[in-house]
C-alpha cells in the first residue's frame, strides 16, 4: 500500500477538528440554548485550544452557519426527487423533516432566528424544490398554473413559517400532527399549482373553477 500523502493527512486532521468543534457546539446548544454558549465553552467541550478554534472559524456564528448548512443539505436530500404525481413531495420525507427539527428544537430555533442562516435555509429549500418541481413537470409534460420559481419559494416559505411557529409554541399539537396538517396544505396546494385537477387528488372545494384542467384555463 502506498504511503499517505501529507496533504491528505492534513485534510483528515482538519476535518476531525472541525467535526469536534461542530459536535461540541450542537451538544452545548441543545443543553443550554444558543445565547448561553461561548467560544470558550465550545473549546472546553471539544478539548481544543482557542487558537485551534480560531484557525478554523472566526466566531461561533460561523460554526452555527456550518452546522445548519449540513442540516439543510440533509433535509433537501430527503425531499429532492422524491415521490411521484400527483404528490408534489414524498410524505415520509417531509414528515422526517419535521421530526428532525423536533429532535433538535433549540438548534433549529437558534439557526432560524438568525437572518443569515434562515435566508440560506430558505434559499436552499427553494432551489431544491424548484428543481424537483421542474423535473416532475417536464417528465409529465404538464404546464403549471403557477410559475415554478413562485411555487418553490411559496412551498419553502410555508414549510419554514409553520415550523417556526410550532417551535415558538404558537401552534398546538405534536410534531406528527403538525406534519400531517402541513403536508395536506403543501401537497394539495403544490399539486394544484402544478396543473393537476383537485378532484383527481380526492379533494373538492365545491367550486367548479377548482376542478378545471390547465387546458380550460
TAQUIZI-V783700 format. One record per backbone hydrogen bond with DSSP energy under -1.0 kcal/mol. NH is the residue of the N-H (numbers start at 1). CO is the residue of the C=O. E is the energy in kcal/mol with one decimal. If there is no record, write none. Layout:
NH;CO;E  NH;CO;E
This chain:
9;5;-1.6  10;6;-2.1  11;7;-2.3  12;8;-2.2  13;9;-2.2  14;10;-2.7  15;11;-2.4  16;12;-2.4  17;13;-2.4  18;14;-2.7  19;15;-2.2  20;16;-2.3  21;17;-2.2  22;18;-2.6  23;19;-2.7  24;20;-2.1  25;21;-2.3  26;22;-2.5  27;23;-2.4  28;24;-2.4  29;25;-2.6  30;26;-2.4  31;27;-1.7  32;28;-3.2  33;29;-1.7  37;34;-1.8  42;38;-1.9  43;39;-2.6  44;40;-2.3  45;41;-2.4  46;42;-2.4  48;43;-2.5  53;49;-1.8  54;50;-2.6  56;53;-1.9  57;53;-2.6  63;59;-1.0  64;60;-2.5  65;61;-2.4  66;62;-2.1  67;63;-2.8  68;64;-2.6  69;65;-2.0  70;66;-1.7  71;67;-1.9  72;68;-2.6  73;69;-2.4  74;70;-2.2  75;71;-2.4  76;72;-2.9  77;73;-1.8  78;74;-1.0  79;75;-1.3  80;76;-2.7  82;79;-1.4  87;84;-1.1  94;90;-2.0  95;91;-2.7  96;92;-2.0  97;93;-1.3  98;94;-1.7  99;95;-2.0  100;96;-2.4  101;97;-1.7  102;98;-2.2  103;99;-1.8  108;104;-2.3  109;105;-2.9  110;106;-2.5  111;107;-2.4  112;108;-3.0  113;109;-1.6  118;114;-2.6  119;115;-2.3  120;116;-2.2  121;117;-2.3  122;118;-2.6  123;119;-2.5  124;120;-2.4  125;121;-2.4  126;122;-2.6  127;123;-2.4  128;124;-2.2  129;125;-2.6  130;126;-2.8  131;127;-2.2  132;128;-2.7  133;129;-3.2  134;130;-2.5  135;131;-2.6  136;132;-2.1  137;133;-2.5  138;134;-2.3  139;135;-2.3  140;136;-1.9  141;137;-1.3  142;137;-2.0  145;193;-2.5  146;193;-1.5  151;147;-2.4  152;148;-2.9  153;149;-2.1  154;150;-2.6  155;151;-2.6  156;152;-2.5  157;153;-2.7  158;154;-2.5  159;155;-2.1  160;156;-2.4  161;157;-2.6  162;158;-2.4  163;159;-2.1  164;160;-2.9  165;161;-2.1  166;162;-2.0  167;163;-2.6  168;164;-1.9  169;166;-1.6  170;165;-2.7  178;174;-2.4  179;175;-2.6  180;176;-2.2  181;177;-2.3  182;178;-2.8  183;179;-2.6  184;180;-1.9  185;181;-2.0  186;182;-3.0  187;183;-3.1  188;184;-1.9  189;185;-1.8  190;186;-2.6  191;187;-2.6  192;188;-2.3  193;189;-2.1  194;190;-1.9  195;192;-1.2  196;191;-2.0  198;210;-1.0  200;197;-1.0  203;198;-2.2  210;207;-1.3  211;208;-1.1  212;209;-1.2  216;213;-1.3  217;214;-1.1
